[in-house]
Amino acid sequence: MRCRLCDSVRLSSVVDLGATPPCEKFLAADELDLPEQTYPLHLRVCEDCLLLQIPALITPEDTFTEYAYFSSYSDSWVRHAATFVDEAVTRLGLTADSFVAEVASNDGYLLRHVVEAGIPCLGIEPSVNVGAAAREAGVPTVTAFLDETLARRIRAEHGPADLVVANNVYAHIPDLRGFTRALRTLVAEDGWLSIEVHHALPLVRHGQFDTIYHEHFQYYTLLSAQRALASAGLTVADVTELPTHGGSLRIWARPDSVAVPTERVAALLEREAAEGLHEVAGYAALRTRAETVRQDLLRYLLAQREAGRRVVGYGAPGKGNTLLNYCGIRPDLLEYTVDRNPYKHGRYTPGTRIPIHSPERIDADRPDVVVVLPWNLESEITAQLRHIGAWGGQLVYPMPTVRVVDPNAVGSEAVEVVPA
């Protein structure tokens, strides 16, 4: 294995999560008696450029041609996108004469706000089913994976983009340098690139191992993102820390000739260095934190089973499948889970084969405990499930520590921390 940014062969192990199926390969009922392909899920850090990465054992085509994730099913994520568009229009002075391109535009959850603002735009989305949903919503979308050839064609047809948005896709690309060059091709000489990506600082500090899965090929500090963008002539001009996905970065980059970095860039680089993430040794704590969560969660679920309580899940996100597989949680400990996405109803989680139902199943069954797998949406989901407190139900958030939440508590604060 070579580093996909600098070609170094000096890669150090950070955490080995075993072998699991791809996290979005949900099983149909007629597949339950068939074998599943599993792949090692082993995170390493490059000793030379400090890029966190896993081996590229599956291709984006394996995952994204037909995709189970639709961004619009998260109300908070749609609001997040709308706020971003409003801020970008003001910050960059976008008008009806501008052009915005989004890479991995999903079901149009973000670009629909650009369309409403009267700004020409184009989504680039490889998933056939998800891209079709975007077009039905009135968002111009091309069904394709972005590469340099496509970037040149889009630039020739639409002109250079004043803004290129690449939210939660920069981790999904095995050809990191080629993809970065494609982004540079799309961006106008005086344009902007906005990238949102999970930040490795909270990943390590809080042990967020469940954000590691096969479709995420690399994980970034600001330093490693800065180095990746520099490989194609892009400079980080500004950065904002976001609460999304347990802690993300919004990186604003521009062509080298026009970029002037703000003080926020230097300040965050200094903080990463102080946390030890500009050295290989700083990543060692992730493995211990992952093991602690696994032990605490299993203890809790086993205690609920011993007490005869009924435990189900909420959500079937990719991160949840990493958590379930690493912890070895199956229907004996988690009877089923529910999800708002109808695509997943009647299917089963990969590897652990937990059935997935619609959210109404919780109201019908009135379980004692609901384990929330998309823990990064805690405020939104706690509000959605507040009514389970009427029958004494409890919410459990497994990350970054196992916490039991009383749905009736003011502000939905955690009222118990499960001991290690």
RAQUIWO-V718498 format. One record per run of one state. SS is the DSSP state (H for helix, E for strand, - for the rest). FROM is the first residue (numbers start at 0). TO is the last residue. If there is no record, write none. Layout:
# RAQUIWO-V718498
SS,FROM,TO
SS,FROM,TO
This chain:
# RAQUIWO-V718498
-,0,9
E,10,19
-,20,25
E,26,26
-,27,27
H,28,30
-,31,37
E,38,45
-,46,50
E,51,52
-,53,58
H,59,63
-,64,69
H,70,72
-,73,73
H,74,91
-,92,97
E,98,102
-,103,109
H,110,115
-,116,118
E,119,123
-,124,126
H,127,135
-,136,139
E,140,141
-,142,146
H,147,157
-,158,159
E,160,166
-,167,174
H,175,185
E,186,198
H,199,204
-,205,207
H,208,210
-,211,216
E,217,219
-,220,220
H,221,229
-,230,232
E,233,241
-,242,242
H,243,245
-,246,246
E,247,254
-,255,261
H,262,273
-,274,278
H,279,282
-,283,283
H,284,305
-,306,309
E,310,313
-,314,316
H,317,326
-,327,335
E,336,337
-,338,340
H,341,343
-,344,346
E,347,347
-,348,353
E,354,356
-,357,358
H,359,364
-,365,367
E,368,371
-,372,373
H,374,383
-,384,384
H,385,390
-,391,392
E,393,396
-,397,401
E,402,405
-,406,408
H,409,411
-,412,412
E,413,416
-,417,419
